[in-house]
């Protein structure tokens, strides 16, 4: 009786192992599909987003340069502006 019980347990364990192996094969296929999909999505993101990000970065850099250039110009005083317009301040 003990031997029979042991054999039944061994059969059940073998059956579980075989099912796990089959499930593992399905999982491997699923992993391959997921990796392939991930690579395709990554390629699309790089192909679409990178050019946009490059143009945005160039715009930000040009905007910063223009602001720096505007700050470097001297601010004219009211007297200089009136002198250019040939106007005088009357009291």
Secondary structure as GFF3:
##gff-version 3
##sequence-region A 1 91
A	DSSP	alpha_helix	2	72	.	.	.	ID=ss1
A	DSSP	alpha_helix	78	84	.	.	.	ID=ss2
###
